[in-house]
Amino acid sequence: MTGVKHQKWWGWGVEGIAFTHDDKPKLAPFVMEKIGLDLNAPGTPPPAFDDLEVPASQLQDDLGTKLRDAVGEQYVDTDDLNRVVHTYGKGLVDLVRVRAGDLPRVPDAVVYPADEDQVRQVVDAVVAADGVVIPFGGGSNISGSLTPQAGEQRVVVSLDLGRLSRVLEVDEAAGLARIQAGALGPDLEDQLNARGWTMGHQPDSFKHSTLGGWIATRSSGMQSDKYGDIADITRGLRVVLPGKVIVLRPLPSTSSGPSVREMILGSEGRLGIITEAWVNVHRLPENREIIAYLFPTWAAGVAAMHEISESDASPTVTRVSDANETAFSLSMQKPSKGLAAKAGPILFNVLERRGWDLSAACLSYIGYEGAESHLKHEKAIVGKIVKKHGGIKLGKGPGSLYDQKKFDTPYIRDFLLDIGALGDVSETAAPWSKLMNLYANTIRAANEAYAELGVKGFAMCHLSHSYHSGACLYFTFAFPPSTDVAAEQIEQYWVVKKAIQQSFIDNEATISHHHGVGTDHAHWLEDDISPAGVDVMAGLLEAVDPGRNLNPGTLLPAHREW
């Protein structure tokens, strides 16, 4: 036993935790109306693992001996279940394929180093054998960054960093912490909190993703408005390459040429194995509140977020959902009792009398941290802006409910797969001046894709992060495919996914705000950073890894691989 926590082989999270609609009476009618799917019909559970045909390990005896010498006998695993766990991430395509037993190439071994020296030994041994090393954190990636290439003939080793899970030190004067790359979100926060500190990074995958994974994909978190995304938080790095280690000190700023730190951020394992990082940390806030607001329209909500970004307020969270996502959120509510059960209808009656079209209303969550006086000041600024744009305050009750459930959303995708629907996300960022056209055209592109397929689909969106010049729009889409054949389902999925991603490019937005490139988004990379930009990236990767031993196949479009 390695002691490393892993997710289910067939879905998100851990065994025993799953989404259910039984306590959400409004959800089944909502889903029937929007995509024509009966949630109460018998579903199709995931297959039994024993029914899968798992390709045999191709680990050679001599390399196996070197790996065991490096990390210990029990930390080189060729068990079929563990190898399948390390074959895919948790993207929609990953889940459809693994449930269908589509396993063209599985890692030949999973290796668990205990420290950087063992990482170096493993990398050197695999590269000397002309094998492939794929770094693995929590396995939550949803852009195709973890899967070996189907035609890979060389030995493939999944390098699981789960044993590198400690906060090594805190520089209190500098507000920096040195943390091993395999630390999961809850584990590193527990260690920091015990010392009175927080990193403040909270992606949706927080419970099942690691510091190294965040850095390798340029992750953003729900509180990035205050704490910054991982590119802002990461200050120093140690990265293992064959025969050497990149060491970047945690400097507050530097002008020593092009930033190697920036090159490592988002490199998805192609520029080495991240073993530890120095990151910004902050004292635990005295108070923390999430307040819910309601806007009469999506345009009003987005305009308010824009004005808040220009104001003297600095919230931790600025989020607003469009009308579709708001309706979905309301359908997810459990039955209320007493005064709470009466409050909602009374409020909606009041708003209707004021002339609101409740079908267009948009829910917003804004977060605040700090001393009580600071929160009072910030909420006063935000309150005036919300009022100016026609919004109203709903209060801490709905806000706290969002805070409690914020990491549960990914479980819904497994539930949808069980009942015969495909659900996924695409996120992007664009200047404030482009957002409304980007939103309208992307929703239109998704609906046109559904029409092309002849299916009834649903698309919704929220603004998740605000910046000086623009914001992130996070789209979620779902539809029941017209087939139960996995390969055909994936083809239909790509009709919708490609329509959405192409809309990003056509509307001057990026192909990914925080989920990385992997294989899923690489097709649009030349459109995003220009062909000349891809020339620079390809040249960098080839210079660092001429033998394509470090997670080949990610980042670059297929036609740009060497």
FENDAZI-V154291 format. One record per helix or strand of 2 or more residues. SS is the DSSP state (hx for helix, st for strand). FROM is the first residue (numbers start at 0). TO is the last residue. If there is no record, write none. Layout:
ss,from,to
SS,FROM,TO
SS,FROM,TO
//
This chain:
ss,from,to
hx,24,34
hx,48,50
hx,60,70
hx,72,74
st,75,76
hx,79,84
hx,91,98
st,108,110
hx,115,127
st,131,135
st,155,159
st,166,170
st,175,179
hx,184,193
st,196,197
hx,205,207
hx,210,216
hx,223,226
hx,229,232
st,233,240
st,243,247
hx,259,263
st,272,279
st,281,282
st,286,294
hx,297,309
st,316,320
hx,322,330
hx,337,352
hx,357,359
st,361,369
hx,371,387
st,391,394
hx,395,404
hx,410,418
st,421,430
hx,431,452
st,456,465
st,469,478
hx,485,505
hx,521,528
hx,530,543
hx,557,559
//
